[in-house]
Every structure is written in structure tokens, then in C-alpha cells.
């Protein structure tokens, strides 16, 4: 499914009950949280960190995760 459209991947995941989180949100659902946080996150993101959304929370993770 590497070249499949998002809709096709999500449909298959739903058919096969493969969702990890029952209340999975689309990226656009996080916009109200992300936009106000961007100025604070900019230094970390420029340093190679990633922003992680989970359970309606935003966290910054440094890479590599394994330390």
C-alpha cells in the first residue's frame, strides 16, 4: 500500500481493525494547538526536534529517541 491514497489506507485499516488509538485525529484537528505554539517550538524544531501529538497533548522530542 506504499503508493495508496490516504483514504484507501484508512479504509483498509478500518476494515482490518488496525487503529492504535480509537480517537485518532487528523492533522488539521491539531491546528488550534500547533499555531500558537510555533513561536515557542521554533528553537527546538530548528535544532532537529520533533513535535509529537498524542492524547490531545503536544510534546517536543529530541532525536534520536534512543538517546
N, C-alpha and C positions, 0 to 999 in steps of 0.2 A: 504493500500500500504506500510505498515511498512517494509515488507521484500522484496519489489520490488527493482530491479536494478535501478541505476540512469537513465539509458536510458529510462526505462519504465516510471519512474516518470516524466521525462522531456517531453516525448511524450504525456502523459496524460495531463500535464499542458498546453502544446501547443494546444492540441485538445480542451481543455476547456477554452482557453484564460486566463490562471491564472498567467501569469508572471507579477510581480510587476514592474520590470524595463525592458524596451524594449531592452536595450543593456547589458543584463546580461552576465558577463564574467565568464569563468571557472577559477578555482584556478590557473591553470598553466599560465594563461594570466597575473597574477599579479607577477610572479616570478622576473621580472626585477625590480620591485619596492620593493619587500619584501627582497630579499637577501642583497642588500646594506644597508637596514635599520635595519637588525637584530642586529648588534652591539649596535646601539642606543636604540633599543627596549628591549634589554635583561633585564635591571633592572626592567622595568615596567612589563614585562611578568613574571619574577620570583616573582614579588610582587602580582601576581594574576590579572593583567590587561589583556585585550584582544585587539587585533589589528582588526580594522574594515575597510574593503574596501568598498567604496561607491563612485560612480561617478568618478572612476579612482583616488581616493584620499585614503590615509592611515591615520587613526586616531587611537589614543590609548584611550580606555575607561576603567575607573576604575569600578570595581564591588563592590557592586551591583549598577545597573543603577539608581535605585530609591533613592539612597543616604543614 
